[in-house]
Amino acid sequence: MKVLDLRCGAGHGFEGWFASEDDYGSQRERGLLDCPVCGNAEVTRLPSAPRLNLSGARAPAASQAQSPAAVPAAIAGTTDLAVHGNAATTRFIEAVAELLKNTQDVGPRFAEEARRIHYGESEAKAIRGQATPQEREALADEGIEVFTLPAGLPPKTSLQ
């Protein structure tokens, strides 16, 4: 089993587990790899250090081992940051999933449908879709509030 560090074109880092190096290459060639966060199919492999199992290696003596209290605060804070970063990512993904569940996708007709709702020509409802930067600017000029969701493509399946 090979565990590879991967990154999508949007910068999200994740792990991929493959039966072999050939399995990774095969999945990549067939377009089966994509980011679990945003669905971006531009996936690249990151360099990673191999794990070495040295049969003669021994655990350090108790007198030489550092206690947790001896670990500098800067290093200890890094662990907290990583944990909080993962929690923030999880909360963000949950919020995006909730937004996708509770809105109607109007696709490229977003600007047109937003105007119809704003001017009372259509019933009020939560919508999402695609709009060009020029369309978003024109909507803002008309007093119609919109925001861009920086999540890329919705995930194909539910995230764990």
Helices and strands as residue ranges (DSSP letters): E 2-8, E 13-18, H 21-29, E 43-45, G 68-70, H 73-101, E 104-107, H 110-118, E 127-129, H 133-141
